[in-house]
Amino acid sequence: MDPQTPPKDFVVIGKVVSTFGLKGFLKVWPLTDFPERFDAGETIWIAGEPRRIREVQWHNKQARVRLEGVSRLVLAQALVGQEISVDAKDKPDLEQGEYMIDDLVGMKVVDEQGTLLGTLDQIIQARAHDIYRVGEAMIPAVSEFVKSVDLGSRIIVVAPIPGMFDDAG
């Protein structure tokens, strides 16, 4: 893809929260589980324009990013508050059992007998593990509860405990 042609679909991977120093570094709060998306040489989209990352430094969980064409504080300040995106087609390599949130949200959720329980509405990223929200039910995204994920059929099979899906209506 030509780096000047905007992608049709973007994935937000971070947000500029402040500047750092006088040389145009941006303090970025990552919104991705893949910190390599901020590696030097990678192309990101910010304020509707593609920018190549020149340098990155990590401080705790925050990226301090310097972009080509942003070499002074005043240029960096203009980008504070902007979201950082990449082309949705540029997905990182995933391990067995790893999925992109956007690929899972909207999938049908059924129990082991095939009974439709609902649709995966939201994935909550918690400290220990993700939590799948299906209607009012919260399902820990661990093997004891999530038995299988079939991206092709768009079905997630779960093993709920009694009371997780209240039928009292």
C-alpha positions in Angstrom: 0.0 0.0 0.0 1.2 3.5 -0.8 2.0 5.1 2.6 0.2 8.3 1.4 -3.1 6.5 0.6 -5.2 6.4 3.8 -6.4 2.9 4.7 -10.1 2.2 4.5 -10.2 0.9 8.0 -8.2 2.1 10.9 -7.3 0.5 14.3 -6.6 2.9 17.1 -3.4 1.8 18.9 -2.7 4.9 21.1 -3.4 8.4 22.1 -1.1 11.4 22.4 -1.4 12.6 26.0 1.4 15.1 26.2 4.8 16.1 24.9 8.2 15.4 26.3 11.3 17.6 26.0 12.1 20.2 23.3 12.8 17.9 20.4 9.2 16.9 19.6 8.8 13.7 21.5 5.1 12.7 22.1 4.0 10.9 25.2 1.7 8.2 24.0 -0.7 6.1 26.0 -0.8 2.7 24.1 -4.1 1.2 23.5 -2.7 -2.1 22.1 -1.3 -5.3 23.5 1.5 -5.1 20.9 4.1 -2.5 21.8 6.1 -3.4 18.6 3.5 -1.3 16.7 5.6 1.7 18.0 9.0 0.4 16.9 11.3 2.8 15.0 10.5 2.6 11.3 6.8 1.7 11.6 4.3 4.0 9.9 1.3 5.2 11.9 -1.5 7.6 11.1 -2.0 10.7 13.2 -4.2 13.8 12.5 -5.1 12.2 9.1 -1.5 11.9 7.9 1.0 9.0 7.8 4.1 9.5 9.9 7.1 7.2 10.3 8.4 6.6 13.8 12.0 7.8 14.1 12.6 6.8 17.7 10.8 5.4 20.7 11.6 5.2 24.4 9.5 3.4 27.0 8.9 4.8 30.4 6.7 2.5 32.6 3.8 1.7 30.2 4.0 4.9 28.2 5.7 5.3 24.9 7.7 8.4 24.1 7.7 8.7 20.4 9.5 10.9 18.0 8.1 11.2 14.5 9.6 12.2 11.2 8.6 15.8 10.5 8.0 16.6 14.2 11.3 17.9 15.5 10.2 20.8 17.7 8.0 21.2 20.7 5.5 23.5 19.0 4.9 20.8 16.3 4.4 18.1 18.9 2.0 20.2 21.0 -0.3 20.5 18.0 -0.7 16.7 18.1 -1.7 16.4 21.8 -5.1 14.7 22.1 -4.9 13.0 18.8 -5.4 9.3 18.3 -2.7 7.2 16.7 -4.0 4.6 14.2 -2.7 1.9 11.8 -4.2 0.2 8.9 -6.6 -2.6 10.1 -5.0 -5.0 7.6 -1.6 -4.6 9.4 -2.5 -7.1 12.1 0.3 -8.5 14.3 1.0 -12.2 14.4 -1.1 -13.9 17.0 -0.3 -17.0 19.1 -2.6 -20.0 19.3 -5.7 -18.9 21.3 -5.0 -15.1 20.9 -7.6 -13.0 19.1 -8.1 -9.4 18.1 -10.9 -7.7 20.1 -12.5 -6.4 16.9 -12.7 -10.0 15.6 -14.6 -11.3 18.6 -17.1 -8.6 19.4 -20.4 -9.4 17.8 -19.9 -13.1 17.7 -22.7 -15.4 18.9 -22.2 -17.0 22.3 -23.6 -20.5 22.9 -23.4 -23.0 25.7 -22.0 -26.5 25.2 -25.4 -27.8 24.2 -25.6 -25.2 21.5 -28.2 -23.0 23.2 -27.8 -19.3 22.2 -26.9 -17.2 25.2 -26.4 -13.9 23.3 -23.9 -11.9 21.5 -20.4 -10.8 22.7 -21.0 -7.1 23.4 -17.8 -6.0 24.9 -14.4 -7.3 26.1 -13.2 -5.8 29.3 -9.4 -5.9 29.7 -8.8 -6.6 33.4 -5.5 -7.2 35.2 -5.7 -11.0 35.5 -7.6 -11.8 32.3 -10.1 -10.4 29.9 -13.8 -10.6 30.7 -16.5 -11.1 28.0 -19.7 -9.2 28.5 -22.8 -11.0 27.0 -25.8 -8.9 27.9 -25.6 -8.6 31.6 -23.5 -11.7 32.1 -19.7 -11.4 32.6 -17.7 -14.4 31.5 -14.0 -14.7 32.5 -12.0 -15.3 29.3 -10.2 -18.4 30.7 -10.3 -22.0 29.5 -12.7 -23.1 32.3 -15.4 -20.9 30.8 -14.5 -20.3 27.2 -14.3 -23.7 25.5 -13.8 -22.7 21.9 -13.7 -19.8 19.5 -14.6 -20.4 15.9 -13.9 -17.2 13.9 -15.2 -18.8 10.7 -18.6 -19.6 12.1 -18.5 -16.6 14.4 -19.4 -18.7 17.4 -17.9 -18.8 20.9 -18.8 -21.9 23.0 -18.8 -21.3 26.8 -19.5 -23.3 29.9 -21.4 -21.0 32.2 -21.9 -21.7 35.9 -25.4 -21.7 37.4 -26.8 -18.2 37.7 -24.4 -16.6 35.2 -27.3 -16.3 32.7 -30.4 -15.6 34.8 -33.5 -17.0 33.1 -35.8 -15.4 35.6 -36.5 -12.6 33.1 
